[in-house]
Amino acid sequence: MSNSTKDFLEKLRNLVQKHSVEPGKTYKFMKESVTDKGVKIFTEADEFAEGVEVFVDIEGVISAAPEGPHTLEDGTIIEVVSGLIDSITKQEEEEEVAAATAALDAALSKMKLSNTKLSAENAKLSADHAVIIAAKTAEITKLKSENVILSAQVKSVQDTADKKADVSTRPATWHKMSVSQRSAWFMENPSN
């Protein structure tokens, strides 16, 4: 026999020993069920629960349940690790999870639609604001231009008034006089 065949047979023997039950041991199965694949599954405990040993009956040979998920006839899924139940998921839990997931998906879709609408409204408002800002900027530019023109006109009027006023006839203390004193001086000297 070749080495690869011997290795294969040794591995097979170890696997069978690992999953075989003790010879001559009698089991009192308290809870039993059938998997979705038609395999009988048992436990010596009152119920399938985390941490209890589980066994399968395949054509009259009882062995530790293989590792992995096993779906029972009532929809319960038991996860087996090293011949023990690691976790149990009831069908109602899966249905609740599926319903919750569907509700979340619907809410997410609604939020995405709402976000799309808000993005469109935001883009429209941004465009509207850009138009308003451009109009206000043009108006400010026009007002600045008008201000320059009016400032020049005021300066021109001031310059004309200064030329018309004969400064030489004013008293020497003119810069020290109050507004009322200056007004009084103009009343007394109307030609100035």
C-alpha positions in Angstrom: 0.0 0.0 0.0 1.3 3.5 -0.8 2.0 6.1 1.8 -0.8 8.4 0.5 -3.3 5.6 0.9 -2.0 4.8 4.4 -2.3 8.5 5.3 -5.8 8.7 4.0 -6.9 5.6 5.9 -5.3 6.9 9.1 -7.1 10.3 8.7 -10.4 8.5 8.0 -9.9 6.3 11.1 -9.2 9.4 13.3 -12.3 11.1 11.9 -14.5 8.1 12.6 -13.1 7.8 16.1 -13.6 11.6 16.7 -17.2 11.5 15.7 -18.1 8.0 17.0 -19.7 7.5 20.4 -18.3 5.3 23.0 -19.0 1.6 22.2 -21.5 0.0 24.5 -22.6 3.3 26.0 -26.4 3.7 26.1 -27.9 7.1 25.5 -31.2 8.4 26.8 -32.3 10.9 24.2 -34.7 13.4 25.8 -35.1 15.7 22.9 -35.0 14.8 19.2 -35.7 16.4 15.9 -35.1 16.0 12.2 -32.9 18.3 10.1 -34.0 19.8 6.9 -31.9 17.1 5.2 -33.8 14.3 6.9 -31.2 13.4 9.5 -32.3 12.5 13.0 -30.6 14.7 15.6 -30.7 14.0 19.4 -29.6 15.4 22.8 -29.6 13.8 26.2 -30.7 17.2 27.6 -34.4 18.2 28.1 -34.1 20.8 25.3 -31.7 21.8 22.6 -29.7 24.6 24.3 -26.2 26.1 24.1 -23.5 23.9 25.5 -25.4 20.5 25.3 -24.1 17.6 23.4 -25.9 16.6 20.2 -25.8 13.4 18.2 -27.0 12.3 14.8 -28.4 8.9 13.7 -27.3 8.1 10.2 -28.6 4.7 9.1 -28.6 3.4 12.6 -25.1 4.7 13.5 -25.1 7.2 16.3 -22.3 9.7 16.3 -21.5 13.3 17.5 -23.3 15.8 15.3 -20.9 17.2 12.7 -19.7 20.8 13.0 -21.6 23.6 11.3 -25.2 24.8 11.1 -28.1 22.4 11.2 -31.6 23.5 10.4 -34.3 21.6 12.3 -37.7 20.8 11.0 -39.3 23.8 12.9 -36.8 26.2 11.3 -34.5 26.5 14.3 -30.9 26.7 13.3 -28.3 25.1 15.7 -24.6 25.8 15.2 -22.5 22.8 16.4 -18.9 23.1 17.4 -17.0 20.0 18.7 -20.2 18.1 19.2 -21.8 20.8 21.4 -24.4 23.4 20.5 -22.6 26.7 20.2 -25.6 28.9 19.3 -29.3 28.5 18.6 -31.4 30.8 16.3 -35.1 30.4 16.3 -37.1 30.9 13.1 -39.1 33.7 14.7 -35.8 35.5 15.4 -34.8 35.1 11.8 -38.2 36.3 10.6 -37.9 39.3 13.0 -34.4 40.0 11.7 -35.7 39.8 8.1 -38.6 42.1 8.9 -36.4 44.5 10.7 -33.9 44.4 7.8 -36.7 45.0 5.3 -38.0 48.0 7.4 -34.4 49.4 7.6 -34.0 49.0 3.9 -37.3 50.8 3.3 -36.3 53.6 5.6 -32.9 53.9 4.0 -34.5 54.1 0.5 -36.9 56.8 1.8 -33.9 58.7 3.3 -32.0 58.4 0.1 -35.0 59.8 -1.8 -35.4 62.5 0.7 -31.7 63.3 0.5 -31.9 63.5 -3.3 -34.8 65.9 -3.1 -32.9 68.0 -0.5 -29.9 68.0 -2.7 -31.9 69.3 -5.7 -33.6 72.0 -3.5 -30.1 73.0 -2.2 -28.8 73.2 -5.7 -31.8 75.4 -6.7 -31.3 77.6 -3.7 -27.6 77.9 -4.4 -28.3 79.0 -7.9 -31.0 81.5 -6.7 -28.5 82.9 -4.2 -25.9 83.2 -6.9 -28.3 85.3 -9.0 -29.2 87.5 -6.1 -25.6 88.0 -5.1 -24.7 88.9 -8.7 -27.6 91.4 -8.8 -26.6 93.0 -5.5 -22.9 93.1 -6.6 -23.9 95.0 -9.7 -26.1 97.3 -7.6 -23.2 98.0 -5.2 -20.9 98.7 -8.2 -23.5 101.2 -9.6 -23.9 102.9 -6.2 -20.2 103.2 -5.8 -20.0 104.8 -9.3 -22.8 107.2 -8.4 -21.1 108.0 -5.1 -17.9 109.0 -7.0 -19.9 111.3 -9.3 -21.9 112.9 -6.4 -18.6 113.3 -4.4 -17.1 115.2 -7.3 -20.2 117.4 -7.6 -20.1 118.2 -3.9 -16.4 119.1 -4.1 -17.2 121.3 -7.1 -19.9 123.1 -5.2 -17.6 123.6 -2.2 -14.8 124.9 -4.4 -17.3 127.4 -6.1 -18.5 128.5 -2.7 -15.0 129.0 -1.4 -14.2 131.1 -4.5 -17.2 133.2 -4.0 -16.6 133.9 -0.4 -14.2 136.8 0.1 -12.0 135.3 2.7 -9.9 138.5 3.1 -12.8 140.4 4.7 -13.4 137.9 7.4 -12.0 138.7 10.8 -8.6 137.3 11.8 -10.2 135.3 14.6 -12.6 133.5 12.2 -11.1 130.0 12.9 -11.7 130.6 16.7 -15.3 131.7 16.2 -18.3 129.4 17.0 -21.0 128.7 14.4 -23.4 131.2 16.1 -20.7 133.9 16.0 -20.0 133.3 12.3 -23.7 133.4 11.6 -24.0 136.7 13.4 -21.0 138.1 11.5 -22.7 137.1 8.1 -25.9 138.9 9.2 -24.0 142.0 10.0 -22.0 141.7 6.7 -24.5 140.4 4.2 -22.4 141.1 1.1 -19.8 138.5 2.2 
